[in-house]
Amino acid sequence: MLRNFFIGLSENQLLNQAAQKYGFQLGAQQVVAGTNIEEMITSVKELNLAGISCTIDNLGEFVYEKSEAIEAKEQILAVVDAIQEHEVDAHISIKPSQLGLDIDYAFCEQQVEEIVKRANKVGMFVNFDMENHSRLEPTFRLLDELKAKGYENVGTVIQAYFHRALGDTKKYNDTRIRLVKGAYKESPDVAYIDKQDIDENYIKIIEEHLLHGAFTSIATHDHNIINHVKQFVKEHDISRDQFEFQMLYGFRHELQLQLAKEGYNFCTYVPFGEDWYGYFMRRLAERPQNMNLMMKQVFNKKTNTMIGLVAGAFVLGRLSKRGSDQKQDGGWVKYR
């Protein structure tokens, strides 16, 4: 129920707009590395000094107009240029939906290729973030078509909660892959729902790609998974050059530093921009422990008051809509 609650919040555009207005009063700076490129680069430099590389995400949600997608593309190209100019240890992660996937596939492909081409010229890797199930095949298609054109600086994400995850991991054994548990609400027809099932499948795809795949990014805050990987690579004599651990900016920072100090490749997922709300809610939905991790770092009396006001407005809005639907339909309806 808690997972579904946070996923529902992540998809609410009204709350997303409110968060953009009040976000940094709510403590968003703890999980977002600034609102602009200059602030983001400063954060990346600090992480680099600690021996941590970064993957940069220009945050964006609800893109349904070509003008918005083009604006996002230009911002991402500026990020590529800034990484090169400042000579920081970083690459980029992009969301196809932000670049027009939900508008027109051919338009999105053109946008994505422009980014990949610019990054390729400077030897920069581009990761295609994987979103919900409806965007799964189109994202893999983008990856396949760009690889067929000769681009080798591309990779994507495989989410362990999908039933098909192990098959996809085997299919893309020649591709740099980020492995995650998954952060969207999906049907039991296509995804595991139980945490134990997800964890077990996550271990399977990690071991599969470590043994038979290209470079593997293991993106988790779960120390049990991390400890398992440490033991697994030791037992199978897998070089540390073949994989990295990844975590999100603002989460378990001390563990990030510890892993880097232990000599493991470590990469922090660094989001920036004002459109942080949907991203943050999905992180809370992804793993309830993330809420515990953030409580001490973000929440205080002022924050709780503001969140209460925003949540109260959300609940009142839902109740008002529910009452309206009841009058219109002559009975109660399920929340969408």
C-alpha positions as CSV (number, residue, x, y, z in Angstrom):
1,M,0.0,0.0,0.0
2,L,2.8,2.4,0.8
3,R,4.5,1.7,-2.5
4,N,1.3,2.3,-4.4
5,F,0.8,5.5,-2.5
6,F,4.1,7.0,-3.4
7,I,3.8,5.8,-7.1
8,G,0.4,7.5,-7.2
9,L,1.9,10.7,-5.8
10,S,4.7,10.6,-8.4
11,E,2.2,10.7,-11.2
12,N,0.2,13.6,-9.9
13,Q,0.9,16.7,-12.0
14,L,-0.7,19.1,-9.5
15,L,1.7,18.0,-6.7
16,N,4.6,18.0,-9.2
17,Q,3.9,21.7,-9.9
18,A,3.7,22.5,-6.2
19,A,6.9,20.7,-5.6
20,Q,8.7,22.7,-8.2
21,K,7.6,25.9,-6.5
22,Y,8.4,24.8,-2.9
23,G,10.8,22.0,-3.5
24,F,13.9,23.4,-2.0
25,Q,12.0,24.6,1.1
26,L,11.0,20.9,1.5
27,G,14.6,19.8,1.5
28,A,14.9,18.8,-2.1
29,Q,18.5,19.9,-2.1
30,Q,19.3,16.8,-0.1
31,V,18.5,14.6,-3.1
32,V,18.9,16.9,-6.1
33,A,22.4,18.3,-7.0
34,G,21.2,21.8,-7.7
35,T,18.7,23.4,-10.1
36,N,21.1,24.3,-12.9
37,I,24.3,22.9,-14.6
38,E,26.7,25.1,-12.7
39,E,25.4,23.8,-9.3
40,M,25.4,20.2,-10.6
41,I,29.0,20.4,-11.8
42,T,30.0,21.7,-8.4
43,S,28.4,18.6,-6.8
44,V,30.0,16.3,-9.3
45,K,33.5,17.7,-8.6
46,E,33.0,17.1,-4.8
47,L,32.1,13.5,-5.5
48,N,35.0,13.0,-7.9
49,L,37.4,14.2,-5.2
50,A,36.2,11.3,-3.1
51,G,37.0,8.8,-5.9
52,I,33.3,8.6,-7.1
53,S,32.2,8.9,-10.7
54,C,28.8,10.2,-11.6
55,T,25.9,9.7,-14.1
56,I,23.9,12.8,-14.7
57,D,20.1,13.0,-15.0
58,N,18.5,16.2,-16.2
59,L,15.2,15.7,-14.4
60,G,11.9,16.0,-16.3
61,E,8.4,14.5,-16.2
62,F,5.1,14.8,-18.2
63,V,6.6,15.8,-21.5
64,Y,3.8,15.8,-24.2
65,E,4.8,18.7,-26.4
66,K,7.6,18.6,-29.0
67,S,8.8,22.0,-27.8
68,E,9.3,20.7,-24.3
69,A,11.2,17.6,-25.6
70,I,13.5,19.8,-27.7
71,E,14.2,22.1,-24.8
72,A,15.1,19.0,-22.7
73,K,17.4,17.8,-25.5
74,E,19.2,21.1,-25.6
75,Q,19.7,21.1,-21.9
76,I,21.2,17.5,-22.1
77,L,23.5,18.6,-24.9
78,A,24.6,21.4,-22.6
79,V,25.3,18.9,-19.9
80,V,27.5,16.9,-22.3
81,D,29.4,20.0,-23.1
82,A,29.8,21.0,-19.5
83,I,31.1,17.6,-18.5
84,Q,33.7,17.9,-21.3
85,E,34.6,21.5,-20.5
86,H,35.1,20.9,-16.7
87,E,36.8,17.5,-17.3
88,V,34.8,15.8,-14.6
89,D,34.4,12.0,-14.3
90,A,30.8,11.7,-15.4
91,H,28.5,10.4,-18.1
92,I,24.8,11.0,-18.8
93,S,21.5,9.1,-18.2
94,I,18.5,10.1,-20.3
95,K,14.8,9.2,-20.2
96,P,13.3,8.6,-23.7
97,S,9.9,9.9,-22.5
98,Q,11.5,13.2,-21.7
99,L,12.8,13.3,-25.3
100,G,9.4,12.7,-27.0
101,L,8.8,8.9,-26.8
102,D,5.2,9.5,-25.8
103,I,4.8,12.0,-28.7
104,D,6.3,10.3,-31.7
105,Y,8.9,7.4,-31.9
106,A,10.7,8.7,-34.9
107,F,11.0,12.2,-33.4
108,C,12.3,10.7,-30.2
109,E,14.8,8.6,-32.0
110,Q,16.2,11.7,-33.8
111,Q,16.5,13.5,-30.5
112,V,18.2,10.6,-28.8
113,E,20.6,10.1,-31.7
114,E,21.7,13.7,-31.6
115,I,22.6,13.3,-28.0
116,V,24.4,10.0,-28.5
117,K,26.3,11.4,-31.4
118,R,27.5,14.4,-29.5
119,A,28.5,12.2,-26.5
120,N,30.3,9.7,-28.8
121,K,32.5,12.4,-30.2
122,V,34.0,12.9,-26.7
123,G,34.0,9.3,-25.7
124,M,31.1,9.6,-23.3
125,F,28.7,6.8,-22.3
126,V,24.9,7.4,-22.6
127,N,22.6,5.3,-20.5
128,F,18.9,5.0,-21.4
129,D,17.0,5.0,-18.2
130,M,14.2,2.3,-18.3
131,E,10.7,3.5,-17.3
132,N,7.4,1.6,-17.0
133,H,6.3,-1.5,-18.9
134,S,4.6,0.3,-21.7
135,R,7.9,2.0,-22.6
136,L,10.0,-1.1,-22.2
137,E,10.0,-2.3,-25.9
138,P,10.3,1.2,-27.4
139,T,13.4,1.8,-25.2
140,F,15.0,-1.5,-26.2
141,R,14.2,-0.6,-29.8
142,L,16.0,2.7,-29.5
143,L,19.1,0.9,-28.1
144,D,19.0,-1.8,-30.8
145,E,18.7,0.7,-33.6
146,L,21.5,3.0,-32.4
147,K,23.8,0.0,-31.8
148,A,23.0,-1.1,-35.4
149,K,24.1,2.3,-36.6
150,G,27.5,1.7,-35.0
151,Y,27.2,3.6,-31.7
152,E,29.0,1.6,-29.0
153,N,28.6,4.3,-26.3
154,V,25.0,3.3,-25.3
155,G,23.5,1.0,-22.7
156,T,20.3,0.7,-20.7
157,V,18.7,-0.6,-17.5
158,I,17.1,-3.9,-16.7
159,Q,14.6,-4.0,-13.9
160,A,14.6,-7.2,-11.8
161,Y,10.9,-7.1,-11.0
162,F,10.0,-7.9,-14.6
163,H,9.4,-11.6,-15.3
164,R,11.4,-11.1,-18.5
165,A,14.5,-9.6,-16.8
166,L,16.7,-12.7,-16.9
167,G,16.0,-13.2,-20.6
168,D,16.8,-9.5,-21.4
169,T,20.0,-9.8,-19.4
170,K,21.1,-12.7,-21.5
171,K,20.1,-11.0,-24.7
172,Y,22.1,-7.9,-23.9
173,N,25.2,-9.6,-22.6
174,D,27.4,-7.6,-24.9
175,T,26.0,-4.3,-23.6
176,R,26.8,-2.1,-20.6
177,I,23.8,-2.6,-18.3
178,R,22.6,-1.0,-15.1
179,L,20.7,-3.5,-13.0
180,V,18.0,-2.3,-10.6
181,K,15.1,-3.7,-8.7
182,G,12.4,-1.5,-10.3
183,A,10.4,1.5,-9.3
184,Y,7.1,1.6,-11.1
185,K,3.7,0.1,-10.3
186,E,3.3,-2.9,-12.6
187,S,0.7,-5.7,-13.2
188,P,1.4,-9.1,-11.6
189,D,1.0,-10.4,-15.2
190,V,4.4,-8.8,-16.1
191,A,6.2,-8.2,-12.8
192,Y,6.9,-9.8,-9.5
193,I,5.1,-8.1,-6.6
194,D,6.6,-9.8,-3.6
195,K,9.9,-8.3,-2.3
196,Q,11.5,-11.7,-1.8
197,D,10.8,-12.7,-5.4
198,I,12.2,-9.4,-6.7
199,D,15.3,-9.8,-4.6
200,E,15.9,-13.4,-5.8
201,N,15.5,-12.3,-9.4
202,Y,17.8,-9.4,-8.8
203,I,20.5,-11.7,-7.6
204,K,20.0,-13.9,-10.7
205,I,20.4,-11.1,-13.2
206,I,23.4,-9.6,-11.3
207,E,25.2,-13.0,-11.3
208,E,24.3,-13.6,-15.0
209,H,25.7,-10.3,-16.2
210,L,28.8,-10.5,-14.0
211,L,29.6,-14.0,-15.4
212,H,28.7,-13.5,-19.0
213,G,28.0,-9.9,-19.7
214,A,29.8,-6.6,-20.4
215,F,30.4,-3.9,-17.8
216,T,27.8,-4.2,-15.0
217,S,26.4,-1.4,-12.9
218,I,24.8,-2.7,-9.8
219,A,22.4,0.0,-8.6
220,T,21.2,-0.7,-5.0
221,H,21.3,0.7,-1.5
222,D,20.7,-2.8,-0.1
223,H,23.8,-3.7,1.9
224,N,22.7,-7.4,1.8
225,I,22.8,-7.4,-2.0
226,I,26.1,-5.5,-1.9
227,N,27.7,-8.0,0.5
228,H,26.5,-10.9,-1.7
229,V,28.1,-9.3,-4.8
230,K,31.4,-8.8,-2.9
231,Q,31.5,-12.5,-2.0
232,F,30.3,-13.6,-5.5
233,V,33.0,-11.7,-7.4
234,K,35.7,-13.0,-5.0
235,E,34.6,-16.6,-5.4
236,H,34.4,-16.3,-9.2
237,D,37.6,-14.3,-9.6
238,I,35.7,-11.4,-11.3
239,S,37.8,-8.3,-11.8
240,R,36.6,-5.1,-10.2
241,D,37.2,-3.5,-13.6
242,Q,34.1,-5.4,-14.8
243,F,31.6,-3.8,-12.6
244,E,30.6,-0.9,-10.4
245,F,28.2,-0.2,-7.5
246,Q,25.7,2.7,-8.0
247,M,23.6,4.6,-5.5
248,L,21.5,7.7,-5.7
249,Y,22.7,11.2,-4.8
250,G,21.8,11.9,-1.2
251,F,21.2,8.3,-0.1
252,R,23.7,6.4,2.1
253,H,26.5,8.8,1.4
254,E,28.8,7.2,4.0
255,L,28.4,3.8,2.4
256,Q,29.2,5.3,-1.0
257,L,32.4,6.7,0.4
258,Q,33.2,3.4,2.2
259,L,32.8,1.4,-1.0
260,A,35.0,3.8,-3.0
261,K,37.7,3.7,-0.3
262,E,37.6,-0.1,-0.4
263,G,38.7,0.1,-4.1
264,Y,35.4,-0.7,-5.8
265,N,34.3,1.3,-8.8
266,F,31.5,3.5,-7.6
267,C,29.1,5.8,-9.5
268,T,26.5,8.2,-8.0
269,Y,23.3,8.8,-9.9
270,V,23.2,12.6,-9.8
271,P,19.8,14.3,-10.7
272,F,19.5,18.0,-11.1
273,G,16.8,20.5,-12.0
274,E,13.6,21.8,-10.5
275,D,11.5,18.9,-11.8
276,W,12.5,16.6,-9.0
277,Y,9.2,15.5,-7.5
278,G,8.3,12.4,-9.5
279,Y,11.8,11.1,-9.3
280,F,11.9,11.4,-5.5
281,M,8.5,9.8,-5.0
282,R,9.5,6.8,-7.1
283,R,12.6,6.4,-5.0
284,L,10.5,6.2,-1.9
285,A,8.2,3.7,-3.6
286,E,11.1,1.6,-4.8
287,R,12.3,0.7,-1.4
288,P,10.5,1.6,1.9
289,Q,13.9,1.8,3.6
290,N,14.6,4.9,1.5
291,M,12.0,6.7,3.6
292,N,14.0,5.9,6.7
293,L,17.2,7.0,5.0
294,M,15.7,10.4,4.2
295,M,14.0,11.1,7.5
296,K,17.1,12.3,9.3
297,Q,18.5,14.1,6.2
298,V,15.5,16.0,5.0
299,F,12.6,16.2,7.4
300,N,12.3,18.8,10.1
301,K,9.4,20.7,11.7
302,K,9.1,23.2,8.9
303,T,9.3,20.5,6.2
304,N,6.7,18.4,7.9
305,T,4.3,21.4,8.1
306,M,4.7,22.1,4.4
307,I,4.3,18.5,3.4
308,G,1.2,18.3,5.6
309,L,-0.3,21.3,3.8
310,V,0.5,19.8,0.3
311,A,-0.7,16.4,1.2
312,G,-3.8,17.9,2.8
313,A,-4.6,19.7,-0.4
314,F,-4.1,16.5,-2.4
315,V,-6.5,14.5,-0.2
316,L,-9.1,17.2,-0.3
317,G,-8.8,17.3,-4.1
318,R,-9.2,13.6,-4.3
319,L,-12.2,13.6,-2.0
320,S,-13.8,16.4,-3.9
321,K,-13.3,14.5,-7.2
322,R,-14.7,11.4,-5.6
323,G,-17.8,13.2,-4.5
324,S,-18.2,14.7,-8.0
325,D,-17.9,11.2,-9.5
326,Q,-20.4,9.8,-7.1
327,K,-23.0,12.5,-8.1
328,Q,-22.2,11.9,-11.8
329,D,-22.2,8.1,-11.8
330,G,-24.7,7.5,-9.1
331,G,-22.2,5.5,-7.0
332,W,-18.6,5.3,-5.7
333,V,-15.8,4.8,-8.2
334,K,-12.3,3.4,-7.8
335,Y,-9.4,5.7,-7.6
336,R,-7.5,5.8,-10.9
